Amino acid sequence: MQYRVLEKLGYKISALSFGAMRLPTSFALAVDKKKAVATIRKAVELGINYFDTAYIYHLGASEKVLGEALGNGVRKNVYIADKLPMILMRKTEDFDRFLETQLERLGTDYIDFYLFHNLNQGYFDKLLALGLFEKMEQAKKRGLIRHIGFSFHDTLPVFKKIVDAYPWDLAQIQYNYLDTAMQATTEGLHYAAKKKIPVAVMEGLKGGMLADPPKEAKDIMRSAASKKTPVEWAFQFLWNLPEVATVLSGMGSPAMVEENCGYAERSGVGILSGSDMETIEKLVSTYRKKILVDCTACRYCMPCPYGVNIPDNFAMLNNANGRGGIIGWLLLRRYKKFAVRPDKVNKEDPDGAASLCTKCGVCVKKCPQSINIPEELTRVDMVMGRGKRISDVFQR
């Protein structure tokens, strides 16, 4: 295992870390505890020392299983990252209740990295309104947590605002070779590094999309001078960057842990050749052809006069393309939370669905990608709002 030094903290963190959001499951999607424990212990055995979980993962089972797997003295040799569920926070006092529950589930006296979960503009406003920085600092003084961080899902301007708001010990962002211009973006990654904030990367495989490439992408990989699996291409892109402290992976079996640890052992900053980077550029170009709406979430189109959250509508559609099963269901469920009536739109943080578009055209003039936004929003509504098949709506 390769390790990276978090200079700010003096820690050595494994280049590959364990994300406990996608533990192996059995009947009715319940966690297969025996297999999950074996998988986590294999990760420890092979040198992984950073484990990430959250209050809501597997409805709480993720924390419990992780705690069991790290028992018998193993826990003191690893770092645990857990998250305050911002989606469930209603009042300041909830902080203590959630943290107490998490410590109990994990079977530990302290959490190394306690993160505000899924920060966006709305949750950041909630954080400030409830005085949660103070609650974090109180928990740190009591020894219940050791470091304070956040995981992020929004746009670059919001990311910079959050980074500047506090002397964070860690930031966790979505990043991969397809999402360099999405959410925190490459600029955000560099921005955090300049602030000496270690960055843990999630969604390095873009929800599994990069692990199961289309035929065109596989052909590019086969013809490349360097022979790597789809997963290794994605991971090595991230490990090549000095700003990346660790890469999270949701591994579902001991065999997967062994495979990914093999990739990590071959990792290093700046090890990809010019030819390797050309291969990745070709892969990006190929994947882009599969993306339905080529929106980079720059937000130049915002605000919409009618409250449509244009970037989020496009992101939801792109993420849904090719997704079925539980992931597809969850994305559709998230989409249903968008406002579909003008009087229900959040004026401070617009959350309108694509169906609210009036085709006024104001956004078209602002879009640097020259996207016909009203036309694409109509398609979003047909797929996500009215249940049409993507193949019927996007005949390209």
SVG drawing of the C-alpha trace seen along z (x, -y; Angstrom):
<svg xmlns="http://www.w3.org/2000/svg" viewBox="-48 -37 54 51">
<polyline fill="none" stroke="black" stroke-width="0.4" points="0.0,0.0 1.2,-3.5 0.6,-6.2 0.2,-10.0 1.2,-12.4 -1.4,-14.9 1.1,-17.7 -1.5,-19.7 -2.2,-16.9 1.0,-14.8 -1.0,-11.6 -0.1,-9.0 -3.2,-8.0 -3.5,-5.0 -3.8,-6.1 -6.9,-3.8 -9.5,-4.2 -12.7,-2.2 -16.1,-3.7 -18.8,-1.9 -21.8,-3.3 -22.0,-0.2 -21.4,2.8 -22.3,6.2 -26.0,6.9 -28.2,10.0 -32.0,10.4 -34.0,7.2 -30.8,5.2 -29.9,5.9 -26.2,5.8 -24.5,9.2 -22.7,8.8 -20.5,11.8 -19.2,10.8 -19.0,7.1 -16.9,7.8 -14.6,10.1 -14.2,7.4 -13.4,4.7 -10.9,6.9 -9.2,7.8 -8.8,4.0 -7.1,3.6 -4.9,6.6 -3.7,5.1 -2.9,1.7 -6.0,-0.5 -6.2,-2.7 -9.0,-5.2 -12.6,-4.1 -15.5,-6.3 -19.2,-5.9 -22.2,-8.0 -25.3,-8.0 -27.7,-7.2 -25.7,-4.6 -27.6,-1.3 -30.0,-2.9 -27.4,-2.8 -26.1,0.7 -23.0,-0.7 -21.7,-2.2 -22.7,0.9 -20.9,3.3 -17.8,1.1 -17.7,0.9 -17.9,4.7 -15.2,5.3 -12.8,2.8 -13.2,4.4 -10.7,6.3 -8.1,3.5 -8.1,2.9 -9.9,-0.4 -6.9,-2.1 -4.8,-1.5 -7.1,-3.1 -8.8,-6.4 -12.6,-6.6 -14.5,-9.3 -18.2,-9.7 -20.7,-12.3 -23.4,-14.5 -26.6,-13.9 -27.5,-17.5 -30.6,-16.2 -32.0,-15.2 -30.9,-18.2 -33.8,-20.2 -32.5,-21.9 -29.1,-22.5 -29.7,-19.8 -29.9,-17.1 -26.2,-17.3 -25.5,-15.6 -28.1,-12.9 -26.7,-12.0 -23.1,-11.9 -23.9,-9.8 -25.7,-7.3 -22.9,-7.1 -20.3,-6.6 -22.4,-3.8 -22.9,-2.1 -19.2,-2.3 -18.3,-1.0 -15.7,-3.7 -15.0,-6.7 -14.0,-9.0 -14.3,-9.7 -11.1,-10.8 -12.8,-12.9 -16.4,-14.1 -17.8,-15.7 -20.8,-17.8 -22.5,-15.5 -23.5,-16.6 -22.9,-20.3 -24.6,-22.5 -25.7,-26.1 -28.9,-25.1 -27.3,-22.9 -24.5,-25.4 -27.1,-28.0 -28.7,-25.5 -25.2,-24.8 -24.8,-28.5 -28.3,-29.1 -28.1,-26.2 -24.6,-27.2 -23.1,-23.9 -19.5,-25.1 -19.7,-25.7 -21.2,-22.2 -18.3,-20.6 -15.7,-22.5 -17.3,-21.5 -17.3,-17.9 -13.7,-18.2 -12.8,-19.7 -14.5,-16.8 -12.4,-14.3 -15.4,-12.9 -14.1,-13.9 -10.6,-14.8 -10.9,-16.7 -13.7,-18.7 -14.4,-18.4 -17.2,-18.4 -18.4,-16.4 -19.6,-18.5 -22.2,-18.4 -22.8,-21.8 -21.0,-24.2 -17.5,-25.8 -18.6,-29.2 -20.4,-27.4 -17.3,-25.2 -15.0,-28.2 -17.4,-29.9 -17.5,-26.9 -13.7,-26.4 -13.2,-30.1 -15.6,-29.9 -13.6,-27.7 -10.1,-26.2 -11.2,-22.7 -9.1,-19.6 -10.6,-17.7 -12.8,-18.2 -14.4,-15.3 -15.5,-15.9 -16.8,-14.1 -14.1,-13.9 -13.1,-11.7 -11.7,-12.1 -15.2,-12.9 -16.2,-15.3 -13.3,-17.7 -15.7,-20.5 -18.5,-19.4 -19.3,-20.3 -16.1,-21.3 -14.2,-21.0 -10.4,-20.9 -10.2,-24.5 -11.8,-23.7 -9.4,-20.8 -6.5,-23.2 -8.2,-25.9 -8.5,-23.5 -4.9,-22.5 -3.7,-26.1 -5.6,-26.4 -3.7,-23.3 -6.9,-21.3 -6.5,-17.6 -9.0,-16.3 -10.6,-12.9 -12.1,-11.9 -15.4,-10.1 -17.1,-8.8 -13.8,-8.1 -15.6,-5.6 -18.6,-7.9 -21.1,-5.5 -19.6,-2.5 -19.9,-4.1 -16.1,-4.2 -15.7,-0.6 -18.1,0.7 -17.2,-1.4 -19.0,-1.2 -17.3,0.8 -15.8,-2.3 -13.9,-3.1 -12.8,0.5 -11.3,0.4 -9.3,-2.7 -8.0,-1.0 -7.0,2.1 -5.0,0.1 -3.2,-2.0 0.5,-1.4 -0.2,-1.0 -2.4,2.0 -4.8,1.2 -8.3,2.2 -11.1,-0.4 -10.9,-0.7 -7.2,-1.2 -7.4,-3.9 -9.9,-5.8 -7.9,-5.4 -4.5,-6.1 -5.8,-9.4 -6.7,-10.5 -3.5,-9.1 -1.5,-11.0 -2.6,-14.3 -0.6,-15.6 -3.8,-17.4 -5.6,-14.1 -5.0,-12.8 -6.9,-9.5 -9.4,-7.9 -12.5,-6.3 -13.8,-3.0 -16.9,-1.1 -15.6,2.4 -18.1,5.3 -15.8,8.3 -12.3,9.3 -11.4,10.1 -12.3,6.5 -10.2,5.2 -7.2,7.2 -7.6,6.0 -7.9,2.4 -5.0,2.6 -2.9,4.0 -3.7,0.8 -2.9,-1.4 0.5,0.3 1.4,-0.8 0.2,-4.3 2.1,-7.5 2.1,-11.2 3.0,-12.1 3.5,-8.6 1.2,-8.8 3.0,-9.3 2.0,-11.7 0.7,-8.8 -1.4,-7.8 -2.9,-11.2 -3.8,-11.1 -5.6,-7.8 -7.6,-9.4 -8.5,-12.4 -9.8,-9.9 -11.8,-8.1 -13.3,-11.4 -14.2,-12.2 -15.9,-8.8 -17.9,-9.1 -19.0,-12.6 -20.8,-11.2 -22.9,-9.2 -23.8,-12.2 -27.3,-13.5 -26.8,-17.2 -23.3,-18.5 -23.8,-20.9 -20.7,-21.7 -22.8,-23.3 -21.0,-26.6 -24.4,-28.2 -24.0,-31.1 -27.6,-30.4 -28.8,-31.1 -30.9,-32.5 -33.9,-31.3 -36.7,-33.9 -39.1,-31.1 -37.1,-29.2 -35.9,-26.3 -32.7,-24.8 -31.3,-24.3 -27.9,-22.6 -29.4,-20.2 -32.1,-19.2 -29.5,-18.4 -27.3,-16.6 -30.2,-14.4 -30.9,-13.4 -27.3,-12.6 -26.9,-10.6 -30.0,-8.6 -28.8,-7.7 -28.1,-4.0 -29.0,-3.6 -31.6,-1.1 -32.4,0.8 -32.1,-1.0 -29.8,-3.7 -32.3,-4.7 -35.1,-4.6 -33.2,-6.8 -32.5,-9.3 -36.1,-9.5 -37.1,-9.9 -34.7,-12.8 -36.1,-14.4 -39.6,-14.2 -38.5,-16.6 -38.1,-19.4 -40.9,-22.0 -43.5,-21.7 -45.5,-24.7 -44.2,-28.3 -45.6,-29.2 -43.6,-26.2 -40.2,-27.3 -37.6,-28.2 -36.8,-31.8 -33.5,-31.8 -32.2,-28.5 -34.3,-27.8 -35.4,-24.2 -37.8,-24.2 -38.4,-21.2 -37.9,-21.3 -41.7,-21.5 -41.6,-25.1 -39.6,-26.3 -41.6,-28.8 -39.1,-28.9 -38.4,-32.6 -34.9,-32.0 -33.0,-34.2 -30.7,-31.3 -29.8,-30.5 -28.0,-33.8 -25.9,-33.2 -24.8,-29.6 -21.2,-29.3 -21.8,-25.8 -24.5,-27.0 -27.0,-24.5 -30.6,-25.0 -31.7,-24.9 -35.5,-25.2 -35.5,-22.3 -33.3,-20.1 -35.5,-21.0 -38.5,-19.7 -36.7,-16.4 -35.8,-16.3 -39.4,-16.7 -40.4,-14.0 -38.0,-11.5 -37.8,-12.4 -41.2,-14.0 -43.4,-12.0 -41.7,-8.6 -40.7,-8.4 -37.9,-6.2 -34.6,-8.0 -34.1,-6.0 -37.5,-7.4 -36.7,-11.0 -33.1,-11.2 -32.8,-9.8 -29.3,-10.8"/>
</svg>
